[in-house]
Amino acid sequence: MLSLRLAAFVSLSTCAQIAQSAGLLRDSDIEEGLSRLAAPVLIAAGLSPVSTKVLVVDDDRLNAFVIDRRYIFLHSGLILRSKTPEMLQSVIAHEAAHIANGHIARRRQALQLSRNAANFGTALAVAVGAASGSGEAATGIALGVRGSATRKFLSHSRAEESSADQSALGYMVRSGINPMGMVDTLDIFVGQENLVVGRQDPYVRSHPLTRDRMRSVETMAMAHDDLPSDPDMVYWHARVVGKLSAFQRAPSWTLGRVKDSHTEDIKHMRSAIAHGRAGNLTSAIQSIDRALSLRPDDPFYQDLKAELYMRNRAFSDSARAYKKAHDLRPKDAIILAGYGRALLADGKFSRALDILEQARVRDFRNSALLRDLGVAYSKLGKHAMASLVTAERYALRGRIKDAKMHANRAAAGLPVGSPSWQRAQDVIDIR
Ligand SMILES: [Zn+2]
């Protein structure tokens, strides 16, 4: 998606360790690439690539963290700094090891203990209430804005770090990934120990790096430093980094570098984003069509084409392109959300509502989706439902007072005891 739709989570201001602009970057293509990169190490860790997802936090500072078995969070800055798939896979392997070795379970106990002291109650309830029973990811983001308590929750001990390193190196070697990627990643952080805290990357604070740790990783990795790169992983890594940078850097920066792209389709995809962001729709569509001619069944290039039309207010063209992307990848919640948004903009309110609800059921963690859903309900005169999704959107963003106001309005207009009424109560009950 061109705007890399920001699914803003709780942004309770104050002392943000993780989340200055606490938000996730939701892009189907990037998440697919990360999921492919993660799959071999997750399997080696005994985790399921289907149930453990990698999500991108919109933050330039280098960090990676886990809060439960279901999500590994990577900062966009860390992804952009990775030069090889192995570097990124080493980070994912290390976080997977924190999950597999039970460090998260201990974190969660610590959370119970510190809940009152650190005023976690609100943040937890925000997540739980907004998520309708599935709010653990949001919890972590919420915790992320709670300064010192967050550090305690997310920080690992030195013993945990060395155990995670050893496990991660094992996962990499077992899945045929060159473990020197971990040495390359740790090299980024070497020396940061001595910086004042404000100049350190958050990763260094939560994952203590010592000379001993670096030495033992090096020794273990060296024994397998001849493993070749997997061309498929090199492709997806180049695609993820190429897309993310095209979104985040100036269009002129991207256009000056597209010729160095790993493959022709990635080159055209990056050009399309840069032209689109520069307001040149014709060139953007030409570029994405070239990428599509090389990969005709690629749902993500179709999704990007739809987004480019959307950005230029060609709503029915956009809806048509989204329909193609959706047909190629019917269960994708982010594509569904885009499709619904295009239908909404094109005035097809009932169809839009149907598609947006399908997206919400699959993945609520998208505040742009909730906003569109509120508009769709309003257009169709379903004001209580519009208030409900507006309440949930505010709750997701940590704006509790606004959330409760809308939830009360929703509850008054919904049948008592109905599932929607219950969702409103979840928001009202936030403490
Ligand atoms: Zn760690």
Residues whose N, C-alpha, C, O or C-beta is under 5 A from the ligand:
A	BS01	ZN	H156 E161 A164 S206 H207
